Structures are given as C-alpha cells and as structure tokens.
Amino acid sequence: MLPEANMIRNSFDIWEEDSYSELAMPIKKAATKYHRQSEKRRIQNRATKVTLKKAMKEIEKLAESKDLNAYEKKLPEVASALDKAVKRNLLHRNTAARRKSMLAKKLKKA
C-alpha cells in the first residue's frame, strides 16, 4: 500500500457521519452488524481507489516529463497498487493487466 493511504483513509472518516445509517436503521442485530461492516469496507475501498488514481496520475506526469529513472522506480509501485485493487475486487483483472501493459509500453517507447 502506498504511504498516503492511511492519511486518505482517515480523511474519509467524515463520511461515516453522512452514512446511510441515518436514513433507515436496521431492525435486526445482525443487519446492524452487516451495515457497520459494509460502511467500513466502503471507506477502505474508496481510500484504495483514491490512492490508485493518485499513483496513476503521478506516473502519467513522469511519462510526460520524460524522467525515465523516476518512471522505472514508480512502475512497480503502481503495478502493485493495481494488483491489490484486483485482489480486493475493486478492478477486474483484465483492466489491471491492460493498464500495466500500457505503462510498460510507454517505458519501452521512451
């Protein structure tokens, strides 16, 4: 996970107050627990997606600036972030493979 993920995860704690729990409260105890779990997962998934998008933007900037050394160092980090998103079912595996392939092609072209 990239270092700013914890900071991002903490910044999404404000969303807990705006959560769906105020709209309709579950009646069963198990439903309350499931709701709590889904809210926690939603916050973590959102943080992971934001981290991934930031990493993709950073590597795109490096590609535009033609800084090959920095691009080579950043590529494994982004590939790892993509793989983790697939593992957590946030991206389809073919989508991640396509993005990694595109990034590798950009490195070869430069």
C-alpha positions as CSV (number, residue, x, y, z in Angstrom):
1,M,0.0,0.0,0.0
2,L,1.2,3.5,-0.8
3,P,2.2,5.6,2.2
4,E,-0.5,8.2,2.0
5,A,-3.3,5.5,2.2
6,N,-3.6,5.9,6.0
7,M,-4.0,9.6,5.7
8,I,-6.6,9.2,3.0
9,R,-8.4,6.5,5.0
10,N,-8.5,8.9,8.0
11,S,-9.8,11.7,5.8
12,F,-12.8,9.6,4.8
13,D,-13.9,9.2,8.4
14,I,-16.1,12.3,7.9
15,W,-18.2,10.2,5.5
16,E,-19.2,8.0,8.4
17,E,-21.4,10.8,9.8
18,D,-23.1,11.2,6.5
19,S,-23.7,7.4,6.2
20,Y,-26.8,5.7,5.3
21,S,-27.5,4.8,8.9
22,E,-29.4,8.0,9.4
23,L,-31.8,7.2,6.5
24,A,-33.0,3.8,7.8
25,M,-31.9,1.9,10.8
26,P,-31.9,-1.9,10.6
27,I,-34.2,-3.8,12.9
28,K,-32.2,-7.0,13.4
29,K,-28.9,-7.1,15.3
30,A,-27.2,-9.0,12.5
31,A,-28.3,-6.4,10.0
32,T,-26.8,-3.7,12.1
33,K,-23.5,-5.5,12.2
34,Y,-23.6,-6.1,8.4
35,H,-24.3,-2.4,7.8
36,R,-21.4,-1.5,10.0
37,Q,-19.1,-3.9,8.1
38,S,-20.2,-2.6,4.7
39,E,-19.6,1.0,5.8
40,K,-16.1,0.1,6.9
41,R,-15.4,-1.7,3.6
42,R,-16.8,1.2,1.6
43,I,-14.5,3.7,3.3
44,Q,-11.5,1.3,2.8
45,N,-12.4,0.7,-0.8
46,R,-12.7,4.4,-1.5
47,A,-9.3,5.1,0.0
48,T,-7.7,2.4,-2.1
49,K,-9.3,3.8,-5.2
50,V,-8.1,7.3,-4.5
51,T,-4.6,6.0,-3.8
52,L,-4.6,4.1,-7.1
53,K,-5.8,7.2,-9.0
54,K,-3.2,9.4,-7.5
55,A,-0.5,6.8,-8.3
56,M,-1.7,6.6,-11.9
57,K,-1.7,10.4,-12.3
58,E,1.8,10.6,-10.8
59,I,3.2,8.1,-13.3
60,E,1.4,9.8,-16.2
61,K,3.2,13.1,-15.2
62,L,6.5,11.2,-15.1
63,A,5.8,9.8,-18.6
64,E,5.1,13.3,-19.9
65,S,8.2,14.8,-18.3
66,K,10.4,12.0,-19.9
67,D,12.0,11.2,-16.5
68,L,12.8,7.6,-17.2
69,N,14.7,6.8,-13.9
70,A,11.8,8.0,-11.8
71,Y,9.3,6.3,-14.1
72,E,11.1,3.0,-13.7
73,K,11.1,3.3,-9.9
74,K,7.4,4.2,-9.8
75,L,6.3,1.5,-12.2
76,P,6.5,-1.5,-9.7
77,E,4.7,0.6,-7.1
78,V,1.8,1.3,-9.4
79,A,1.7,-2.3,-10.7
80,S,1.5,-3.5,-7.0
81,A,-1.3,-1.0,-6.3
82,L,-3.2,-2.3,-9.4
83,D,-2.7,-5.9,-8.2
84,K,-4.0,-5.1,-4.8
85,A,-7.1,-3.4,-6.3
86,V,-7.7,-6.6,-8.2
87,K,-7.3,-8.7,-5.1
88,R,-9.9,-6.6,-3.3
89,N,-12.3,-6.8,-6.2
90,L,-12.1,-3.1,-7.0
91,L,-10.8,-3.7,-10.5
92,H,-11.3,-6.5,-13.0
93,R,-8.0,-8.4,-13.6
94,N,-8.1,-7.7,-17.3
95,T,-8.4,-4.0,-16.6
96,A,-5.4,-4.0,-14.3
97,A,-3.4,-6.1,-16.9
98,R,-4.3,-3.7,-19.6
99,R,-3.2,-0.7,-17.6
100,K,0.1,-2.4,-16.6
101,S,0.7,-3.3,-20.2
102,M,0.1,0.3,-21.3
103,L,2.5,1.6,-18.7
104,A,5.2,-0.9,-19.8
105,K,4.7,0.1,-23.4
106,K,5.2,3.8,-22.5
107,L,8.5,2.9,-20.8
108,K,9.7,0.9,-23.8
109,K,8.8,3.8,-26.3
110,A,10.7,6.4,-24.3
